[in-house]
Structure formats: structure tokens, C-alpha cells
Amino acid sequence: KLFSLGAGDRQLIQTPLNDTLPVTFKSVALLFQQLGIQNVLSLFCAVLTEHKVLFHSSSYQRLGEACRALEALMFPLKYSYPYIPILPSRLLEVLSSPTPFIIGVHSMFQNEIQDLPDVIIADLDGGTIKIPECIHLSLLPEPLLHQTQSTLSLVLHPDLEIADNAFPPPRTAPSNLKLLDKEVRAVFLRLFAQLFQGYRSCLQLIRIHSEPVIHFHKTAFLGQRGLIENDFLTKVLDGMAFAGFVSERGPPYRACDLFDELVALDFESIKEEEASSTKLQKHIRELSEQLYRNENPNPHMAFQKVPRPSEGSHLRVHQVPFPLLNDEKVEKMFQEGVAKHSITPASTRPERKCVVPAGPPVVSIMGKCGSVFNSARRLEVVKSCISFIFDNKTLETEKTLPAALRALKGKAARQCLTEELSVHVQQNRAILDHQQFDYIVRMMNCALQVSCLIVSDSYIRIGCHCKTLTAFLP
């Protein structure tokens, strides 16, 4: 839409191609320039795990852009708690509310916000963040955290990769802030695609109600990816933002966007891009171009003309007062405009719906060697605990039993439990006393409880070996 205010200007308003994708202009790139990679990632994790985040700056514009940038980084999730880019001074008591929030406050009130015990405070002017000691901040699971940091460093500091070369190649022109903004957002889009990959295979559509109900099988999703004990992803899946994500993106037939295409990619192709910086940069550049095109659908019309006031204009003494508006004339023009627009049809883009691509099934982002549940140390804990039980070493059993019960949440540890019990049955060991039998039952019960929620091979194995308990009965 082109319009003029009558002062020789030329104003332009462009709506994005896709309304679901957030519009950021340069705000995300500016936030990383002000706080740095590590601090922004900490704020990103804090918002996803529903902590309170407070920005303060001497610039109101910086406050608004920082809040908008942090909210945009959450896409495809939507922030569902109080969001106040500029908090008025009379409402500072809102900072003591128990709900999470994203709020911006002018630095003149810095003394009033220093004593907040459960609020993460980010100083946009100084480039620092303050995390209170009482807050345990859950971070992204490895190796995603390291990969995200490396990719952001590759995008924001491209000269770092060739800084130690004796004969560095000729420098290329750095991306402008608007393109850099989209490249950073592309990194976070890839991050969410890796975090939520295969989520559609864990959706259950229940049609027994008048309206279909979509349920997300969280335990199956975490169990098949080997992330049951991961604190960060568990909090994200339990949050209100993910609940809105499931209800909005769960239907199998709806309008799709860039995230739906990205999360449906083969996981092997993403791993190949992570191994090659050239392929990774190419994919990020392609995603950033799509994001930029979404915000600038008509680049040839992007020319705007806003005349600047002359120097010293604000110092003029004989200023002509701005005339008061006539209520009757304003109302008449308003009614004429409404009547004119009611005749012409609204020029809206039709919403194109399609079948949402399911993508690959749930796979482990940690890899077989990196899974916390397949580690030899955890399997050794289960074996040691069973040995202590059969050797009637009560003190050692009490020490190792809690760790063994936690390890039984993993598939490999449950399989190890069944194999160890089978070995002791074949050895025809002595009859257990009541205390030893109670320890075995607790471990079996823990394994069965997890197996009832996660459909896996260990459920069948443990069910078959339940008969072996009779061999240990007094």
C-alpha cells in the first residue's frame, strides 16, 4: 500500500506473504550484537522453560526490538504469557507477579529491579545478563547446544574461521543487518526442526468427541529419542507454548509454512550439512532468502521518501499551531470511507491448505554413542546393584539402588536387568530373603512402569521374565 501524508512524502506498507512467520526486520541481529551469542542462547532457553526475563535499556526502541526479537526466535512456538515491551513506571509491581513474562523497563528504574529474586535481567546497554542463584537454567541438549553455538559463530563472525590462516582468502562483503537477521533466524529454524523432528508420528487424533482432539504422546517421543531424563526438552514439552503448538499444527490438513517443510526433511541430510560447513552455509542462505522474501514480497516497490525536517526547525519561535480537528468532518470522512470499502471486495490472499508432510519417524538426535541411556556406566550401575542384592550387601544396595532405578528409564538398562536376572536364575542361586526380594520387585516394577508407557522390546522381555520371580520366592 502506497500513501502520502501530504508533505511530499511517499510511505509504503507491505504485508508479509505468510502471516504465521514473524516479521523482525533487523531486531534479531541487533539483539545478538548487543548481548552476544552465549547470553542470547541463555535467554532463549529461559523463555522456552518459562522463566521471567526482564530487559532494561536507556532506549525505548531497543527495548521494543529486543522483546520482539526474543519472541520471534521462539517460532514455531508462540509466547503465551505477559509480553510488555515497555512497562510504565506505575506498573512496576507487575515484576513481582508469579507468572513468567517478557518485559522491558527503562534504565532509570534500575534501582527498583535489582532486588527481584527470580527474574533474569538483561542489560542491553552493557551487554550482560544476570541469572539469580535460585534459578536452575536448563540448556539445550548436547550436541545441539554446541552445534548451534558453532553455527551462530559461523554466521555472525565469518572471519573467525580464517583468522589463523597465513594467507587468508580475499574477504567477502559482510551481509547487511536485514540479511544477517534472517540468517540467524534460519539457524533457530533448523534448531527447532531438529528438536521436534518426528513429532507428527507421536500425535494421536481422537475423533470420538464432537470436535477432534489432538493428543501428543510425550513419553513415546522422549523415549524413542533417548531423552527421557533431559530436563530442557521435558520442560519445553510440558509448557503452554508447546500445547498451543500441538493444537495449532496438529491437524493433518491445514496451511503449511517454512517450518513444516523443514521438519519433514530427512535427518541424514541435516547431519551431512552439519559435517560440511559449505553445505550448512548454503542451506542457511536458502532459508534466509525465503524469510527475507516473506517480509519483502515486492522489492521493486521498497522505495520510500520521508523528508527530513530542516536544521534548527525545532528552535523556531513563531510556530504555527497545529489546527484542531473538526469532529463532524472526521466522522463524515470516516463514514464515506466505510461505505466505499464495503462495496469493493477485500483483497486478501487465499489460504492454501494441503496435507501436512509427516516427515521421517522419531529418530535419536543424540546418536547411539552419545545417548545417556546406552552408556556403559549406567549399565554397570544396574549390574552392580543386582550383584549387591544377590550377595545380600544391604548397605551397598541402598547406595546404588536410586541410581539404578533412574537408569531403568532407558531401554538398554531394562534389557540389561532382564539379562542379569536370567543369569541368576540359571545359576540356581539361594532363595532370597524378604529384603532382597523387595529390592528385586522395586526394580522390576520401575522397569514395567516405564515399559507400559513406551512400546519397546524391553516390555516383552521383562514381561516374560516376570515368571522368574517365583524362583526367588521364600
Secondary structure, DSSP 4 states (H G I P E B T S, - for coil): -EE--SSS-BEE----S-TTSPP-TTHHHHHHHHH-HHHHHHHHHHHHTT-EEEEEES-HHHHHHHHHHHHHHTTTS---S-EESS--GGGGGGGG-SS--EEEEEGGGGGGGTT-TTEEEEETTTTEEE--TT-----PPTTHHHHHHHHHHHHH-GGGGGTT-SSPPPPPPPPPHHHHHHHHHHHHHHHHHHHSTTGGGGEEEE-SSSS-EEEE-HHHHHHHTT-TT-HHHHHHHHSHHHHHHHHHH-SSEEE--HHHHHHTS-HHHHHHHHH-HHHHHHHHHHHHHHHHHHH-S-GGG---B-PPPPTTGGG-SSPPPPPPPPHHHHHHHHHHHHHHHHHSPP--PPP-EEEPP--S----SS-TTT-SSS-HHHHHHHHHHHHHHHTT-HHHHHHHHHHHHHHTTSHHHHHHHHHHHHHHHHTTPPPP-HHHHHHHHHHHHHHHHHHHHS--HHHHHHHHHGGGGGGG--
